[in-house]
Amino acid sequence: MKDNAESMADILEPFERLIDVEICGAKVQVPENNPILRCLQYLDIEKISNADLCWNGDCLNCQVWVKAGNKEKALIACRAKIEDGMKIVRMSPEIS
């Protein structure tokens, strides 16, 4: 994925390492210090780049639900930063 990070350097926030997260049961590594949506784009640039998204939080098409204790918390992926160990349990259809 290092090549992927280098090719996306102009859209990713600066980062020093990849962090571990879980997305719908799959364990992946994504760049720290970035919005969740950019991390999803890092994993699948074509799908996210071509999705119907506003990138500013108005459309809610990038909503994700994360495990917070024993509850789910809804976040807007273009506005919320990824966190090490985050567990995304559901995603809106536009990005899943």
mmCIF file as gemmi writes it, N, C-alpha and C atoms, coordinates in Angstrom:
data_model
loop_
_atom_site.group_PDB
_atom_site.id
_atom_site.type_symbol
_atom_site.label_atom_id
_atom_site.label_alt_id
_atom_site.label_comp_id
_atom_site.label_asym_id
_atom_site.label_entity_id
_atom_site.label_seq_id
_atom_site.pdbx_PDB_ins_code
_atom_site.Cartn_x
_atom_site.Cartn_y
_atom_site.Cartn_z
_atom_site.occupancy
_atom_site.B_iso_or_equiv
_atom_site.pdbx_formal_charge
_atom_site.auth_seq_id
_atom_site.auth_asym_id
_atom_site.pdbx_PDB_model_num
ATOM 1 N N . MET Axp A 1 ? 0.807 -1.194 0 1 0 ? 1 A 1
ATOM 2 C CA . MET Axp A 1 ? 0 0 0 1 0 ? 1 A 1
ATOM 3 C C . MET Axp A 1 ? 0.854 1.264 0 1 0 ? 1 A 1
ATOM 4 N N . LYS Axp A 2 ? 2.137 1.117 0.19 1 0 ? 2 A 1
ATOM 5 C CA . LYS Axp A 2 ? 2.989 2.298 0.189 1 0 ? 2 A 1
ATOM 6 C C . LYS Axp A 2 ? 2.876 3.038 -1.135 1 0 ? 2 A 1
ATOM 7 N N . ASP Axp A 3 ? 2.841 2.309 -2.241 1 0 ? 3 A 1
ATOM 8 C CA . ASP Axp A 3 ? 2.683 2.935 -3.547 1 0 ? 3 A 1
ATOM 9 C C . ASP Axp A 3 ? 1.36 3.685 -3.626 1 0 ? 3 A 1
ATOM 10 N N . ASN Axp A 4 ? 0.309 3.102 -3.047 1 0 ? 4 A 1
ATOM 11 C CA . ASN Axp A 4 ? -0.993 3.751 -3.031 1 0 ? 4 A 1
ATOM 12 C C . ASN Axp A 4 ? -0.918 5.072 -2.273 1 0 ? 4 A 1
ATOM 13 N N . ALA Axp A 5 ? -0.246 5.092 -1.14 1 0 ? 5 A 1
ATOM 14 C CA . ALA Axp A 5 ? -0.11 6.32 -0.355 1 0 ? 5 A 1
ATOM 15 C C . ALA Axp A 5 ? 0.667 7.369 -1.128 1 0 ? 5 A 1
ATOM 16 N N . GLU Axp A 6 ? 1.701 6.969 -1.828 1 0 ? 6 A 1
ATOM 17 C CA . GLU Axp A 6 ? 2.487 7.918 -2.608 1 0 ? 6 A 1
ATOM 18 C C . GLU Axp A 6 ? 1.669 8.491 -3.758 1 0 ? 6 A 1
ATOM 19 N N . SER Axp A 7 ? 0.847 7.671 -4.397 1 0 ? 7 A 1
ATOM 20 C CA . SER Axp A 7 ? 0.042 8.157 -5.515 1 0 ? 7 A 1
ATOM 21 C C . SER Axp A 7 ? -1.093 9.06 -5.046 1 0 ? 7 A 1
ATOM 22 N N . MET Axp A 8 ? -1.47 8.974 -3.769 1 0 ? 8 A 1
ATOM 23 C CA . MET Axp A 8 ? -2.548 9.79 -3.218 1 0 ? 8 A 1
ATOM 24 C C . MET Axp A 8 ? -2.03 10.92 -2.34 1 0 ? 8 A 1
ATOM 25 N N . ALA Axp A 9 ? -0.748 11.185 -2.376 1 0 ? 9 A 1
ATOM 26 C CA . ALA Axp A 9 ? -0.13 12.168 -1.486 1 0 ? 9 A 1
ATOM 27 C C . ALA Axp A 9 ? -0.781 13.546 -1.578 1 0 ? 9 A 1
ATOM 28 N N . ASP Axp A 10 ? -1.301 13.899 -2.736 1 0 ? 10 A 1
ATOM 29 C CA . ASP Axp A 10 ? -1.893 15.234 -2.892 1 0 ? 10 A 1
ATOM 30 C C . ASP Axp A 10 ? -3.288 15.35 -2.269 1 0 ? 10 A 1
ATOM 31 N N . ILE Axp A 11 ? -3.938 14.241 -1.911 1 0 ? 11 A 1
ATOM 32 C CA . ILE Axp A 11 ? -5.268 14.333 -1.295 1 0 ? 11 A 1
ATOM 33 C C . ILE Axp A 11 ? -5.291 13.863 0.155 1 0 ? 11 A 1
ATOM 34 N N . LEU Axp A 12 ? -4.277 13.15 0.593 1 0 ? 12 A 1
ATOM 35 C CA . LEU Axp A 12 ? -4.23 12.685 1.973 1 0 ? 12 A 1
ATOM 36 C C . LEU Axp A 12 ? -3.597 13.73 2.877 1 0 ? 12 A 1
ATOM 37 N N . GLU Axp A 13 ? -4.058 13.796 4.117 1 0 ? 13 A 1
ATOM 38 C CA . GLU Axp A 13 ? -3.388 14.61 5.124 1 0 ? 13 A 1
ATOM 39 C C . GLU Axp A 13 ? -2.047 13.944 5.431 1 0 ? 13 A 1
ATOM 40 N N . PRO Axp A 14 ? -1.051 14.72 5.84 1 0 ? 14 A 1
ATOM 41 C CA . PRO Axp A 14 ? 0.244 14.121 6.175 1 0 ? 14 A 1
ATOM 42 C C . PRO Axp A 14 ? 0.091 13.037 7.252 1 0 ? 14 A 1
ATOM 43 N N . PHE Axp A 15 ? 0.814 11.942 7.079 1 0 ? 15 A 1
ATOM 44 C CA . PHE Axp A 15 ? 0.779 10.861 8.063 1 0 ? 15 A 1
ATOM 45 C C . PHE Axp A 15 ? 2.132 10.179 8.1 1 0 ? 15 A 1
ATOM 46 N N . GLU Axp A 16 ? 2.416 9.548 9.225 1 0 ? 16 A 1
ATOM 47 C CA . GLU Axp A 16 ? 3.688 8.852 9.402 1 0 ? 16 A 1
ATOM 48 C C . GLU Axp A 16 ? 3.547 7.352 9.384 1 0 ? 16 A 1
ATOM 49 N N . ARG Axp A 17 ? 2.328 6.858 9.643 1 0 ? 17 A 1
ATOM 50 C CA . ARG Axp A 17 ? 2.157 5.405 9.7 1 0 ? 17 A 1
ATOM 51 C C . ARG Axp A 17 ? 0.742 5.012 9.313 1 0 ? 17 A 1
ATOM 52 N N . LEU Axp A 18 ? 0.597 3.731 9.059 1 0 ? 18 A 1
ATOM 53 C CA . LEU Axp A 18 ? -0.715 3.15 8.823 1 0 ? 18 A 1
ATOM 54 C C . LEU Axp A 18 ? -1.232 2.623 10.155 1 0 ? 18 A 1
ATOM 55 N N . ILE Axp A 19 ? -2.526 2.758 10.379 1 0 ? 19 A 1
ATOM 56 C CA . ILE Axp A 19 ? -3.131 2.264 11.61 1 0 ? 19 A 1
ATOM 57 C C . ILE Axp A 19 ? -4.108 1.143 11.29 1 0 ? 19 A 1
ATOM 58 N N . ASP Axp A 20 ? -4.38 0.325 12.296 1 0 ? 20 A 1
ATOM 59 C CA . ASP Axp A 20 ? -5.29 -0.81 12.142 1 0 ? 20 A 1
ATOM 60 C C . ASP Axp A 20 ? -6.715 -0.395 12.454 1 0 ? 20 A 1
ATOM 61 N N . VAL Axp A 21 ? -7.624 -0.697 11.532 1 0 ? 21 A 1
ATOM 62 C CA . VAL Axp A 21 ? -9.05 -0.475 11.74 1 0 ? 21 A 1
ATOM 63 C C . VAL Axp A 21 ? -9.802 -1.693 11.211 1 0 ? 21 A 1
ATOM 64 N N . GLU Axp A 22 ? -11.058 -1.785 11.58 1 0 ? 22 A 1
ATOM 65 C CA . GLU Axp A 22 ? -11.908 -2.865 11.088 1 0 ? 22 A 1
ATOM 66 C C . GLU Axp A 22 ? -13.093 -2.245 10.366 1 0 ? 22 A 1
ATOM 67 N N . ILE Axp A 23 ? -13.324 -2.692 9.142 1 0 ? 23 A 1
ATOM 68 C CA . ILE Axp A 23 ? -14.427 -2.172 8.343 1 0 ? 23 A 1
ATOM 69 C C . ILE Axp A 23 ? -15.328 -3.336 7.96 1 0 ? 23 A 1
ATOM 70 N N . CYS Axp A 24 ? -16.507 -3.348 8.543 1 0 ? 24 A 1
ATOM 71 C CA . CYS Axp A 24 ? -17.498 -4.403 8.282 1 0 ? 24 A 1
ATOM 72 C C . CYS Axp A 24 ? -16.879 -5.795 8.409 1 0 ? 24 A 1
ATOM 73 N N . GLY Axp A 25 ? -16.094 -5.977 9.462 1 0 ? 25 A 1
ATOM 74 C CA . GLY Axp A 25 ? -15.484 -7.272 9.758 1 0 ? 25 A 1
ATOM 75 C C . GLY Axp A 25 ? -14.12 -7.512 9.144 1 0 ? 25 A 1
ATOM 76 N N . ALA Axp A 26 ? -13.696 -6.677 8.196 1 0 ? 26 A 1
ATOM 77 C CA . ALA Axp A 26 ? -12.383 -6.844 7.55 1 0 ? 26 A 1
ATOM 78 C C . ALA Axp A 26 ? -11.343 -5.954 8.237 1 0 ? 26 A 1
ATOM 79 N N . LYS Axp A 27 ? -10.243 -6.551 8.618 1 0 ? 27 A 1
ATOM 80 C CA . LYS Axp A 27 ? -9.159 -5.782 9.228 1 0 ? 27 A 1
ATOM 81 C C . LYS Axp A 27 ? -8.273 -5.223 8.129 1 0 ? 27 A 1
ATOM 82 N N . VAL Axp A 28 ? -8.067 -3.9 8.179 1 0 ? 28 A 1
ATOM 83 C CA . VAL Axp A 28 ? -7.278 -3.207 7.161 1 0 ? 28 A 1
ATOM 84 C C . VAL Axp A 28 ? -6.365 -2.198 7.835 1 0 ? 28 A 1
ATOM 85 N N . GLN Axp A 29 ? -5.431 -1.678 7.058 1 0 ? 29 A 1
ATOM 86 C CA . GLN Axp A 29 ? -4.559 -0.61 7.53 1 0 ? 29 A 1
ATOM 87 C C . GLN Axp A 29 ? -4.775 0.604 6.641 1 0 ? 29 A 1
ATOM 88 N N . VAL Axp A 30 ? -4.894 1.762 7.285 1 0 ? 30 A 1
ATOM 89 C CA . VAL Axp A 30 ? -5.148 3.021 6.587 1 0 ? 30 A 1
ATOM 90 C C . VAL Axp A 30 ? -4.261 4.11 7.18 1 0 ? 30 A 1
ATOM 91 N N . PRO Axp A 31 ? -4.064 5.209 6.451 1 0 ? 31 A 1
ATOM 92 C CA . PRO Axp A 31 ? -3.223 6.292 6.96 1 0 ? 31 A 1
ATOM 93 C C . PRO Axp A 31 ? -3.847 6.992 8.168 1 0 ? 31 A 1
ATOM 94 N N . GLU Axp A 32 ? -3.042 7.192 9.198 1 0 ? 32 A 1
ATOM 95 C CA . GLU Axp A 32 ? -3.505 7.943 10.365 1 0 ? 32 A 1
ATOM 96 C C . GLU Axp A 32 ? -3.773 9.391 9.971 1 0 ? 32 A 1
ATOM 97 N N . ASN Axp A 33 ? -4.423 10.135 10.856 1 0 ? 33 A 1
ATOM 98 C CA . ASN Axp A 33 ? -4.591 11.584 10.691 1 0 ? 33 A 1
ATOM 99 C C . ASN Axp A 33 ? -5.4 11.981 9.456 1 0 ? 33 A 1
ATOM 100 N N . ASN Axp A 34 ? -6.314 11.139 9.02 1 0 ? 34 A 1
ATOM 101 C CA . ASN Axp A 34 ? -7.117 11.423 7.833 1 0 ? 34 A 1
ATOM 102 C C . ASN Axp A 34 ? -8.593 11.193 8.111 1 0 ? 34 A 1
ATOM 103 N N . PRO Axp A 35 ? -9.466 11.892 7.365 1 0 ? 35 A 1
ATOM 104 C CA . PRO Axp A 35 ? -10.896 11.613 7.49 1 0 ? 35 A 1
ATOM 105 C C . PRO Axp A 35 ? -11.204 10.169 7.075 1 0 ? 35 A 1
ATOM 106 N N . ILE Axp A 36 ? -12.237 9.613 7.658 1 0 ? 36 A 1
ATOM 107 C CA . ILE Axp A 36 ? -12.626 8.237 7.334 1 0 ? 36 A 1
ATOM 108 C C . ILE Axp A 36 ? -12.835 8.076 5.834 1 0 ? 36 A 1
ATOM 109 N N . LEU Axp A 37 ? -13.472 9.043 5.194 1 0 ? 37 A 1
ATOM 110 C CA . LEU Axp A 37 ? -13.755 8.927 3.759 1 0 ? 37 A 1
ATOM 111 C C . LEU Axp A 37 ? -12.471 8.865 2.936 1 0 ? 37 A 1
ATOM 112 N N . ARG Axp A 38 ? -11.468 9.644 3.295 1 0 ? 38 A 1
ATOM 113 C CA . ARG Axp A 38 ? -10.183 9.565 2.577 1 0 ? 38 A 1
ATOM 114 C C . ARG Axp A 38 ? -9.543 8.19 2.773 1 0 ? 38 A 1
ATOM 115 N N . CYS Axp A 39 ? -9.714 7.61 3.945 1 0 ? 39 A 1
ATOM 116 C CA . CYS Axp A 39 ? -9.169 6.272 4.19 1 0 ? 39 A 1
ATOM 117 C C . CYS Axp A 39 ? -9.895 5.226 3.356 1 0 ? 39 A 1
ATOM 118 N N . LEU Axp A 40 ? -11.201 5.385 3.206 1 0 ? 40 A 1
ATOM 119 C CA . LEU Axp A 40 ? -11.945 4.479 2.325 1 0 ? 40 A 1
ATOM 120 C C . LEU Axp A 40 ? -11.489 4.657 0.884 1 0 ? 40 A 1
ATOM 121 N N . GLN Axp A 41 ? -11.213 5.879 0.501 1 0 ? 41 A 1
ATOM 122 C CA . GLN Axp A 41 ? -10.701 6.155 -0.841 1 0 ? 41 A 1
ATOM 123 C C . GLN Axp A 41 ? -9.318 5.541 -1.022 1 0 ? 41 A 1
ATOM 124 N N . TYR Axp A 42 ? -8.51 5.586 0.008 1 0 ? 42 A 1
ATOM 125 C CA . TYR Axp A 42 ? -7.188 4.96 -0.002 1 0 ? 42 A 1
ATOM 126 C C . TYR Axp A 42 ? -7.311 3.46 -0.294 1 0 ? 42 A 1
ATOM 127 N N . LEU Axp A 43 ? -8.334 2.837 0.269 1 0 ? 43 A 1
ATOM 128 C CA . LEU Axp A 43 ? -8.536 1.403 0.076 1 0 ? 43 A 1
ATOM 129 C C . LEU Axp A 43 ? -9.133 1.061 -1.284 1 0 ? 43 A 1
ATOM 130 N N . ASP Axp A 44 ? -9.977 1.933 -1.819 1 0 ? 44 A 1
ATOM 131 C CA . ASP Axp A 44 ? -10.63 1.674 -3.111 1 0 ? 44 A 1
ATOM 132 C C . ASP Axp A 44 ? -10.87 3.007 -3.809 1 0 ? 44 A 1
ATOM 133 N N . ILE Axp A 45 ? -9.841 3.526 -4.428 1 0 ? 45 A 1
ATOM 134 C CA . ILE Axp A 45 ? -9.885 4.871 -5.01 1 0 ? 45 A 1
ATOM 135 C C . ILE Axp A 45 ? -10.957 5.01 -6.083 1 0 ? 45 A 1
ATOM 136 N N . GLU Axp A 46 ? -11.134 4.028 -6.926 1 0 ? 46 A 1
ATOM 137 C CA . GLU Axp A 46 ? -12.121 4.122 -8.004 1 0 ? 46 A 1
ATOM 138 C C . GLU Axp A 46 ? -13.541 4.207 -7.459 1 0 ? 46 A 1
ATOM 139 N N . LYS Axp A 47 ? -13.869 3.306 -6.55 1 0 ? 47 A 1
ATOM 140 C CA . LYS Axp A 47 ? -15.23 3.257 -6.014 1 0 ? 47 A 1
ATOM 141 C C . LYS Axp A 47 ? -15.596 4.559 -5.306 1 0 ? 47 A 1
ATOM 142 N N . ILE Axp A 48 ? -14.74 5.032 -4.424 1 0 ? 48 A 1
ATOM 143 C CA . ILE Axp A 48 ? -15.057 6.234 -3.648 1 0 ? 48 A 1
ATOM 144 C C . ILE Axp A 48 ? -14.972 7.479 -4.52 1 0 ? 48 A 1
ATOM 145 N N . SER Axp A 49 ? -14.018 7.542 -5.405 1 0 ? 49 A 1
ATOM 146 C CA . SER Axp A 49 ? -13.888 8.713 -6.277 1 0 ? 49 A 1
ATOM 147 C C . SER Axp A 49 ? -15.085 8.866 -7.205 1 0 ? 49 A 1
ATOM 148 N N . ASN Axp A 50 ? -15.709 7.758 -7.57 1 0 ? 50 A 1
ATOM 149 C CA . ASN Axp A 50 ? -16.848 7.798 -8.497 1 0 ? 50 A 1
ATOM 150 C C . ASN Axp A 50 ? -18.204 7.778 -7.793 1 0 ? 50 A 1
ATOM 151 N N . ALA Axp A 51 ? -18.216 7.726 -6.475 1 0 ? 51 A 1
ATOM 152 C CA . ALA Axp A 51 ? -19.474 7.698 -5.729 1 0 ? 51 A 1
ATOM 153 C C . ALA Axp A 51 ? -20.127 9.083 -5.734 1 0 ? 51 A 1
ATOM 154 N N . ASP Axp A 52 ? -21.423 9.113 -5.506 1 0 ? 52 A 1
ATOM 155 C CA . ASP Axp A 52 ? -22.18 10.362 -5.455 1 0 ? 52 A 1
ATOM 156 C C . ASP Axp A 52 ? -22.017 10.993 -4.072 1 0 ? 52 A 1
ATOM 157 N N . LEU Axp A 53 ? -20.926 11.755 -3.896 1 0 ? 53 A 1
ATOM 158 C CA . LEU Axp A 53 ? -20.575 12.347 -2.611 1 0 ? 53 A 1
ATOM 159 C C . LEU Axp A 53 ? -20.32 13.833 -2.759 1 0 ? 53 A 1
ATOM 160 N N . CYS Axp A 54 ? -20.675 14.592 -1.734 1 0 ? 54 A 1
ATOM 161 C CA . CYS Axp A 54 ? -20.438 16.041 -1.774 1 0 ? 54 A 1
ATOM 162 C C . CYS Axp A 54 ? -19.093 16.415 -1.145 1 0 ? 54 A 1
ATOM 163 N N . TRP Axp A 55 ? -18.539 15.563 -0.302 1 0 ? 55 A 1
ATOM 164 C CA . TRP Axp A 55 ? -17.26 15.75 0.389 1 0 ? 55 A 1
ATOM 165 C C . TRP Axp A 55 ? -17.284 16.878 1.422 1 0 ? 55 A 1
ATOM 166 N N . ASN Axp A 56 ? -18.465 17.425 1.749 1 0 ? 56 A 1
ATOM 167 C CA . ASN Axp A 56 ? -18.512 18.474 2.772 1 0 ? 56 A 1
ATOM 168 C C . ASN Axp A 56 ? -19.536 18.184 3.869 1 0 ? 56 A 1
ATOM 169 N N . GLY Axp A 57 ? -20.171 17.033 3.851 1 0 ? 57 A 1
ATOM 170 C CA . GLY Axp A 57 ? -21.091 16.627 4.899 1 0 ? 57 A 1
ATOM 171 C C . GLY Axp A 57 ? -22.544 16.963 4.665 1 0 ? 57 A 1
ATOM 172 N N . ASP Axp A 58 ? -22.872 17.658 3.592 1 0 ? 58 A 1
ATOM 173 C CA . ASP Axp A 58 ? -24.259 18.05 3.343 1 0 ? 58 A 1
ATOM 174 C C . ASP Axp A 58 ? -25.144 16.887 2.88 1 0 ? 58 A 1
ATOM 175 N N . CYS Axp A 59 ? -24.6 15.972 2.084 1 0 ? 59 A 1
ATOM 176 C CA . CYS Axp A 59 ? -25.44 14.935 1.477 1 0 ? 59 A 1
ATOM 177 C C . CYS Axp A 59 ? -25.687 13.733 2.39 1 0 ? 59 A 1
ATOM 178 N N . LEU Axp A 60 ? -24.842 13.506 3.347 1 0 ? 60 A 1
ATOM 179 C CA . LEU Axp A 60 ? -24.903 12.349 4.253 1 0 ? 60 A 1
ATOM 180 C C . LEU Axp A 60 ? -24.732 11.011 3.539 1 0 ? 60 A 1
ATOM 181 N N . ASN Axp A 61 ? -24.318 11.019 2.285 1 0 ? 61 A 1
ATOM 182 C CA . ASN Axp A 61 ? -24.103 9.777 1.55 1 0 ? 61 A 1
ATOM 183 C C . ASN Axp A 61 ? -22.893 8.996 2.047 1 0 ? 61 A 1
ATOM 184 N N . CYS Axp A 62 ? -22.054 9.613 2.875 1 0 ? 62 A 1
ATOM 185 C CA . CYS Axp A 62 ? -20.86 8.927 3.369 1 0 ? 62 A 1
ATOM 186 C C . CYS Axp A 62 ? -20.992 8.547 4.837 1 0 ? 62 A 1
ATOM 187 N N . GLN Axp A 63 ? -22.205 8.435 5.322 1 0 ? 63 A 1
ATOM 188 C CA . GLN Axp A 63 ? -22.409 8.111 6.73 1 0 ? 63 A 1
ATOM 189 C C . GLN Axp A 63 ? -21.929 6.697 7.03 1 0 ? 63 A 1
ATOM 190 N N . VAL Axp A 64 ? -21.257 6.567 8.17 1 0 ? 64 A 1
ATOM 191 C CA . VAL Axp A 64 ? -20.808 5.266 8.68 1 0 ? 64 A 1
ATOM 192 C C . VAL Axp A 64 ? -21.261 5.143 10.126 1 0 ? 64 A 1
ATOM 193 N N . TRP Axp A 65 ? -21.331 3.919 10.597 1 0 ? 65 A 1
ATOM 194 C CA . TRP Axp A 65 ? -21.668 3.658 11.987 1 0 ? 65 A 1
ATOM 195 C C . TRP Axp A 65 ? -20.502 2.914 12.608 1 0 ? 65 A 1
ATOM 196 N N . VAL Axp A 66 ? -20.012 3.435 13.724 1 0 ? 66 A 1
ATOM 197 C CA . VAL Axp A 66 ? -18.879 2.828 14.409 1 0 ? 66 A 1
ATOM 198 C C . VAL Axp A 66 ? -19.331 2.241 15.735 1 0 ? 66 A 1
ATOM 199 N N . LYS Axp A 67 ? -18.632 1.218 16.153 1 0 ? 67 A 1
ATOM 200 C CA . LYS Axp A 67 ? -18.894 0.584 17.447 1 0 ? 67 A 1
ATOM 201 C C . LYS Axp A 67 ? -18.331 1.491 18.521 1 0 ? 67 A 1
ATOM 202 N N . ALA Axp A 68 ? -19.177 1.946 19.433 1 0 ? 68 A 1
ATOM 203 C CA . ALA Axp A 68 ? -18.766 2.799 20.549 1 0 ? 68 A 1
ATOM 204 C C . ALA Axp A 68 ? -19.265 2.14 21.821 1 0 ? 68 A 1
ATOM 205 N N . GLY Axp A 69 ? -18.391 1.392 22.476 1 0 ? 69 A 1
ATOM 206 C CA . GLY Axp A 69 ? -18.823 0.59 23.62 1 0 ? 69 A 1
ATOM 207 C C . GLY Axp A 69 ? -19.713 -0.52 23.128 1 0 ? 69 A 1
ATOM 208 N N . ASN Axp A 70 ? -20.933 -0.589 23.648 1 0 ? 70 A 1
ATOM 209 C CA . ASN Axp A 70 ? -21.864 -1.621 23.165 1 0 ? 70 A 1
ATOM 210 C C . ASN Axp A 70 ? -22.963 -1.013 22.301 1 0 ? 70 A 1
ATOM 211 N N . LYS Axp A 71 ? -22.729 0.206 21.808 1 0 ? 71 A 1
ATOM 212 C CA . LYS Axp A 71 ? -23.684 0.893 20.945 1 0 ? 71 A 1
ATOM 213 C C . LYS Axp A 71 ? -23.025 1.25 19.621 1 0 ? 71 A 1
ATOM 214 N N . GLU Axp A 72 ? -23.852 1.659 18.661 1 0 ? 72 A 1
ATOM 215 C CA . GLU Axp A 72 ? -23.352 2.169 17.39 1 0 ? 72 A 1
ATOM 216 C C . GLU Axp A 72 ? -23.524 3.677 17.364 1 0 ? 72 A 1
ATOM 217 N N . LYS Axp A 73 ? -22.529 4.352 16.817 1 0 ? 73 A 1
ATOM 218 C CA . LYS Axp A 73 ? -22.563 5.811 16.716 1 0 ? 73 A 1
ATOM 219 C C . LYS Axp A 73 ? -22.434 6.18 15.245 1 0 ? 73 A 1
ATOM 220 N N . ALA Axp A 74 ? -23.341 7.022 14.743 1 0 ? 74 A 1
ATOM 221 C CA . ALA Axp A 74 ? -23.302 7.457 13.346 1 0 ? 74 A 1
ATOM 222 C C . ALA Axp A 74 ? -22.319 8.616 13.197 1 0 ? 74 A 1
ATOM 223 N N . LEU Axp A 75 ? -21.485 8.55 12.16 1 0 ? 75 A 1
ATOM 224 C CA . LEU Axp A 75 ? -20.523 9.606 11.845 1 0 ? 75 A 1
ATOM 225 C C . LEU Axp A 75 ? -20.614 9.948 10.363 1 0 ? 75 A 1
ATOM 226 N N . ILE Axp A 76 ? -20.281 11.171 10.034 1 0 ? 76 A 1
ATOM 227 C CA . ILE Axp A 76 ? -20.172 11.573 8.635 1 0 ? 76 A 1
ATOM 228 C C . ILE Axp A 76 ? -18.707 11.369 8.25 1 0 ? 76 A 1
ATOM 229 N N . ALA Axp A 77 ? -18.443 10.437 7.352 1 0 ? 77 A 1
ATOM 230 C CA . ALA Axp A 77 ? -17.077 9.989 7.065 1 0 ? 77 A 1
ATOM 231 C C . ALA Axp A 77 ? -16.174 11.07 6.475 1 0 ? 77 A 1
ATOM 232 N N . CYS Axp A 78 ? -16.74 12.061 5.807 1 0 ? 78 A 1
ATOM 233 C CA . CYS Axp A 78 ? -15.896 13.114 5.242 1 0 ? 78 A 1
ATOM 234 C C . CYS Axp A 78 ? -15.451 14.12 6.301 1 0 ? 78 A 1
ATOM 235 N N . ARG Axp A 79 ? -16.106 14.104 7.454 1 0 ? 79 A 1
ATOM 236 C CA . ARG Axp A 79 ? -15.78 15.062 8.523 1 0 ? 79 A 1
ATOM 237 C C . ARG Axp A 79 ? -15.097 14.426 9.721 1 0 ? 79 A 1
ATOM 238 N N . ALA Axp A 80 ? -15.275 13.134 9.936 1 0 ? 80 A 1
ATOM 239 C CA . ALA Axp A 80 ? -14.731 12.452 11.113 1 0 ? 80 A 1
ATOM 240 C C . ALA Axp A 80 ? -13.371 11.843 10.805 1 0 ? 80 A 1
ATOM 241 N N . LYS Axp A 81 ? -12.437 12.014 11.711 1 0 ? 81 A 1
ATOM 242 C CA . LYS Axp A 81 ? -11.093 11.438 11.552 1 0 ? 81 A 1
ATOM 243 C C . LYS Axp A 81 ? -11.093 9.96 11.934 1 0 ? 81 A 1
ATOM 244 N N . ILE Axp A 82 ? -10.291 9.195 11.235 1 0 ? 82 A 1
ATOM 245 C CA . ILE Axp A 82 ? -10.097 7.792 11.545 1 0 ? 82 A 1
ATOM 246 C C . ILE Axp A 82 ? -9.32 7.696 12.852 1 0 ? 82 A 1
ATOM 247 N N . GLU Axp A 83 ? -9.536 6.642 13.605 1 0 ? 83 A 1
ATOM 248 C CA . GLU Axp A 83 ? -8.813 6.417 14.853 1 0 ? 83 A 1
ATOM 249 C C . GLU Axp A 83 ? -8.284 4.999 14.877 1 0 ? 83 A 1
ATOM 250 N N . ASP Axp A 84 ? -7.113 4.828 15.446 1 0 ? 84 A 1
ATOM 251 C CA . ASP Axp A 84 ? -6.513 3.506 15.572 1 0 ? 84 A 1
ATOM 252 C C . ASP Axp A 84 ? -7.467 2.591 16.335 1 0 ? 84 A 1
ATOM 253 N N . GLY Axp A 85 ? -7.741 1.415 15.791 1 0 ? 85 A 1
ATOM 254 C CA . GLY Axp A 85 ? -8.627 0.451 16.419 1 0 ? 85 A 1
ATOM 255 C C . GLY Axp A 85 ? -10.107 0.682 16.163 1 0 ? 85 A 1
ATOM 256 N N . MET Axp A 86 ? -10.443 1.703 15.369 1 0 ? 86 A 1
ATOM 257 C CA . MET Axp A 86 ? -11.85 1.998 15.08 1 0 ? 86 A 1
ATOM 258 C C . MET Axp A 86 ? -12.509 0.796 14.411 1 0 ? 86 A 1
ATOM 259 N N . LYS Axp A 87 ? -13.777 0.563 14.772 1 0 ? 87 A 1
ATOM 260 C CA . LYS Axp A 87 ? -14.553 -0.521 14.17 1 0 ? 87 A 1
ATOM 261 C C . LYS Axp A 87 ? -15.768 0.084 13.484 1 0 ? 87 A 1
ATOM 262 N N . ILE Axp A 88 ? -15.734 0.124 12.169 1 0 ? 88 A 1
ATOM 263 C CA . ILE Axp A 88 ? -16.863 0.579 11.374 1 0 ? 88 A 1
ATOM 264 C C . ILE Axp A 88 ? -17.728 -0.644 11.118 1 0 ? 88 A 1
ATOM 265 N N . VAL Axp A 89 ? -18.979 -0.593 11.594 1 0 ? 89 A 1
ATOM 266 C CA . VAL Axp A 89 ? -19.834 -1.785 11.5 1 0 ? 89 A 1
ATOM 267 C C . VAL Axp A 89 ? -20.851 -1.694 10.364 1 0 ? 89 A 1
ATOM 268 N N . ARG Axp A 90 ? -21.171 -0.474 9.915 1 0 ? 90 A 1
ATOM 269 C CA . ARG Axp A 90 ? -22.098 -0.29 8.785 1 0 ? 90 A 1
ATOM 270 C C . ARG Axp A 90 ? -21.687 0.943 8.014 1 0 ? 90 A 1
ATOM 271 N N . MET Axp A 91 ? -22.048 0.965 6.722 1 0 ? 91 A 1
ATOM 272 C CA . MET Axp A 91 ? -21.769 2.122 5.872 1 0 ? 91 A 1
ATOM 273 C C . MET Axp A 91 ? -22.982 2.375 4.988 1 0 ? 91 A 1
ATOM 274 N N . SER Axp A 92 ? -23.189 3.63 4.633 1 0 ? 92 A 1
ATOM 275 C CA . SER Axp A 92 ? -24.302 3.948 3.73 1 0 ? 92 A 1
ATOM 276 C C . SER Axp A 92 ? -24.067 3.253 2.38 1 0 ? 92 A 1
ATOM 277 N N . PRO Axp A 93 ? -25.132 2.975 1.64 1 0 ? 93 A 1
ATOM 278 C CA . PRO Axp A 93 ? -25.001 2.224 0.384 1 0 ? 93 A 1
ATOM 279 C C . PRO Axp A 93 ? -24.056 2.872 -0.64 1 0 ? 93 A 1
ATOM 280 N N . GLU Axp A 94 ? -23.955 4.173 -0.651 1 0 ? 94 A 1
ATOM 281 C CA . GLU Axp A 94 ? -23.113 4.861 -1.643 1 0 ? 94 A 1
ATOM 282 C C . GLU Axp A 94 ? -21.638 4.521 -1.489 1 0 ? 94 A 1
ATOM 283 N N . ILE Axp A 95 ? -21.218 4.114 -0.294 1 0 ? 95 A 1
ATOM 284 C CA . ILE Axp A 95 ? -19.796 3.837 -0.079 1 0 ? 95 A 1
ATOM 285 C C . ILE Axp A 95 ? -19.504 2.397 0.318 1 0 ? 95 A 1
ATOM 286 N N . SER Axp A 96 ? -20.539 1.593 0.482 1 0 ? 96 A 1
ATOM 287 C CA . SER Axp A 96 ? -20.294 0.203 0.914 1 0 ? 96 A 1
ATOM 288 C C . SER Axp A 96 ? -20.044 -0.725 -0.26 1 0 ? 96 A 1
